[in-house]
Amino acid sequence: MVQYLQSYFLVGNLRPADHYLSEAIHVSLKNLVTEDELVSEEIPTIKTIKGWIRRYSKSFKKKASEHALTETNGIINNSNSND
């Protein structure tokens, strides 16, 4: 289930025009039940999806910031060693 939620989040992150609201994610997940890809008991509530998105977004931003900072520090360190 987490992989599906991550996919919806990342698609919206890459292309804001494709951003999914929690309600739309819920409907899409229900559609996957009719396609026999998921079991209905696995589908989280809209409230749970909203909470997951908040937590994942916060974690994603933190990891992205840490990654950017690490890259920036690497560039600065490389330019200082070339001086």
BELQUI-V876097 format. One record per residue. RES is the residue in three letters. SS is DSSP state (hx for helix, st for strand, lp for the rest). PHI is phi in degrees with one decimal (* if undefined). NEAR is the number of other C-alpha atoms within 12 Angstrom. Layout:
res ss phi near
RES SS PHI NEAR
RES SS PHI NEAR
This chain:
res ss phi near
MET lp * 23
VAL hx -59.1 18
GLN hx -62.8 11
TYR hx -65.3 24
LEU hx -62.2 32
GLN hx -60.6 23
SER hx -61.4 21
TYR hx -60.3 31
PHE hx -63.6 31
LEU hx -67.4 22
VAL hx -60.2 18
GLY hx -67.0 20
ASN hx -72.1 19
LEU hx -75.6 13
ARG lp -132.5 12
PRO hx -53.2 13
ALA hx -65.4 10
ASP hx -99.2 16
HIS lp -60.7 19
TYR lp -100.1 27
LEU lp -80.8 22
SER hx -55.1 25
GLU hx -63.8 20
ALA hx -68.5 20
ILE hx -62.2 33
HIS hx -58.8 27
VAL hx -63.7 20
SER hx -62.2 25
LEU hx -65.0 33
LYS hx -62.9 25
ASN hx -63.4 17
LEU hx -67.4 19
VAL hx -66.8 18
THR hx -66.8 13
GLU lp -91.0 12
ASP lp 62.1 12
GLU lp -91.1 16
LEU lp -132.0 18
VAL lp -103.7 16
SER hx -56.7 20
GLU hx -66.8 11
GLU hx -82.1 19
ILE lp -73.4 25
PRO lp -74.1 26
THR lp -72.5 20
ILE hx -60.6 21
LYS hx -61.3 16
THR hx -65.0 20
ILE hx -62.1 31
LYS hx -60.0 22
GLY hx -64.0 16
TRP hx -61.5 25
ILE hx -60.6 31
ARG hx -59.7 18
ARG hx -65.8 17
TYR hx -66.1 25
SER hx -61.5 22
LYS hx -62.1 15
SER hx -65.3 15
PHE hx -62.7 19
LYS hx -64.3 17
LYS hx -64.1 14
LYS hx -63.9 14
ALA hx -64.2 15
SER hx -66.3 14
GLU hx -63.1 14
HIS hx -64.1 14
ALA hx -63.2 14
LEU hx -64.9 15
THR hx -61.6 14
GLU hx -63.5 14
THR hx -62.2 14
ASN hx -62.9 14
GLY hx -64.3 14
ILE hx -65.5 14
ILE hx -63.5 14
ASN hx -63.7 14
ASN hx -66.4 12
SER hx -70.7 11
ASN hx -69.5 10
SER hx -76.1 9
ASN hx -84.0 8
ASP lp -76.4 7
